[in-house]
């Protein structure tokens, strides 16, 4: 399946999802996130699929969220019957909209099958919200990772930095919006491994192929016990709190 925004392909036990707006450096619209979630749940429901790879088309993973507000996704099949819909008029509206988008991304964390992020080029802002929810992140050494919007647009609507690189590095990166290379991201534990860019695809495919030979129910059991452990440490609750915290941060003078 390929739409204008997402490419979804299966090859035996592997599913590959590509963010597919290369002309916009894969800037994430709400519709794009909804289609990504749909593809993730499709892969999770497919008994032939053992492992999913998420990557970006073109010259980078993702430049972050598309803030133009140019797309619209119905909340439900009954959406047309709602005449007075939420916008952004109140803090609660802002939280509600942030949580709605977050639910699409949380499919990565909540689905049973493992997901590998394959990162090249820029992985910025919303791109990190997708990548850091993945079970493993393999990155090109010269890739660039940052969330610069934390400097003047708000806080972060997802928060897995703490669980990957620890509190001090999380604070350093979020308080400054500084950029780290893929090589530096691996050194601080933000990602699993960095490799030269020309070896990135082979590294990811090799890791995925090793999981392809394992029964998907065993993969699910081993993924979920770790994910539940993160939950016991507050991980899933913190994602919800991040949306509220971002809405509060939106009130700060820019």
N, C-alpha and C positions, 0 to 999 in steps of 0.2 A: 504494500500500500504506500503510495506517495501522494501527498497533498502538496499545496504550495508552501506549506510550513514545516512539515515533518515527513521524513522518509522512514518507512518501516519495512524491513526485509528479514526473512528467516532463511537460514541455511542449515538444515538438519537441526542439531541441538542448540544452535546459536541464533539469537535475534539481535539485529542491529538497528538502532534508532539514531537518525541523524537530524539535528536541528538544521533546517533547510531554508534559511534566509541569507545566503552568502552575501548578497548585495547590501544587506544591513548589518553585516557581521553577526548574524543570528541573534539580533536584538529580540527579546522575548515579549510577544504580545500575550494577552490572556487566551486568545484562541489557540495560539501555538502551545501554551502550557496545557490547555485542555486536550489537545490532540496528542501531546506527549503522554499524558496520563492515560488516555484511551489506549495508546499503543502498549504502554507498560502493563496494563491490566489484561490486554489481549495476550501478551507474551506469558503472563502469569497463569492464564487459563489454558494455555496450549501445552498439553502433556508432552509434546515433542521438544519443547524448548527447555533447556537447562540453565542458560545464562544469557544475560542481556548486556550489550555494549551501547553506551550513549556517547556520541561524538558530534562535532560540528562540521558542517560543510564549509568549504572555502578556506579562508586564511586564518580562522580562529574558532575557538569553541563558542564563546558568546560575549558580546559587548555589554550585556546586562539587560535591564528591562526597557522596553519601548514605552516611553512616557507620553507618547502622542495621544493615547486614548482613542486610536482610530478604529479599533475592532470592538465587536460586541458579541458576547456569548450568552445565550439564554440561560437563566438559572435553572429552569426546568421546562418540561413540555407544556406546563400551564402558564408560562411566563407572559404570554400575550394577554392573559386575563387579569394581570396585575396592572392597575392604572397608576398607582402612586408608589413608585419604586425607590429603593435606596439610591442615593447618589453619594456625595461627599460632604453633605451639609453639616454633619455632626461628627464628633469624635467616634461615636459608636458606629456611624456609617463607615468611617475610615477603617476602623478595626474589622468590621464585617467584610469589607472588600478585600482587605489584606489577608484575612483568614480564608476567604473563598479561594483566592489564588494559591495560598499556601497548601490547601487540600490537594490541588492538582500535583504539586511537587512532592508532597508526602507519600504519593504512591510509590516512589523509589524506596523509601524507608519501610513502608508497610507491606509491600508485596513479598511473597514468599521466596522468590527466586533471586539469586545474586545479580547485582548490577555493577558493571565496571565503567568508570568514566575514563574516556580517552581524550586527553587535553593537549591541544596545540594552540599556539598563538595566544591572543588575549582570552583570559577567563576572568571577567570583571563583573562586580556587583551581582546581579541576578544569575549570571553564569556560575558564580561560586555557590549560590543557593541550590543549584541543581547538582553540581559536582560533589559538594561535601555531604550531600545526602546519600550518595552512592556508597556501596559497600567497600569498594576499593577504587583508588584514583591513581592512574598511571599518567605521567605528564612528560612532555618534551622539556629538555633542560632549558631551552631558551623561551619557553612559554612565560607569560606574565599573569600573575594572580593578584587581585586587589579588590577592595570595596571602597572606592574613593567617595561614593555618595554619602558615607558616614561623616564626612567633613562638614557638609552643609545642607543635606537634603533630608536627613532623618537618621534613624538607627537601622538595624538589619532585620528584615522580616522573616528570616530563618537564622538559626544560631547553632551550627555544628562546629564552629571553629574551636570552641572550648574543649570539645571532646576529642578533637584531633591533635591540636598542638599545645593544649594546656593553657592555663589562665594568663600567664605573663605574655606569651607570644600572641594570644588572642587579643589581649588589651593593646599590645603594641600595634598590631595591624589595624584594629578597629578604631582606635583613638587617633591614629595618624592618617589612615587611608593609604599608607605606603604600599608600594608594589614589591613583591618578591618574585624571583625567577622560579622556574620549575625546579631547578637544582636546589635552590635555597628552601623551597617548600618541602622537598623531600628531607632535607637536613633537619628541619624543625619538627618533622612528623605531621605536617599538614596533609601530605599525600603519602601514598605507599612507596612510590618509586619514581625516579626521573631517569630518562634515557635520552640519548641523542635523537633529534627529531626524525632522522631517517630510519630509526629502529623502533619508533613508537608503535606503529601498527602491528609489527611482528611481535613485540612484547605483549601487547594487549591480546592479540589473537592467541598467542601461546598460553597465556594465563587462562583465557576463556576455554580453550580446547582441553585444558587439564580438568576443568570443572565439567566439561561436556561429557566426560567419561564416567561421571558419578551420578547415581540415581537422584533425580530431582527432589524426591522426598527427603533424602539425607542432606542434600544441599539446603533445603528449607529448614530442616531441624537445626542445623549448625548456624545458619544465618540468623534465625529467629532467636536463638538463645542469647547470642551476642546483642542483638537489637533490643531484646527484652531487658538485658543487663543495662544497656544505655538508658532504657526507660526507667529502670529502678533507680538510676542515678539522676533522674529528673529530665532526661533528654527530650522526651516527647512533650512533656509539660512546658519545657523551656521554649519549644517551637511556638506553642500557643502564646506564651508570654511575650515572645519576640514581636508578634504582630501588635499586641497592645503597646509594647514599648516603642515600636516604630511610630504608631499613631501619636503617642505622646511627644516623641521627638519631632514630629512634623510641626508642632506648635512652637518650636524654638525659633528665634529670629535667625534667618539665614545669613 
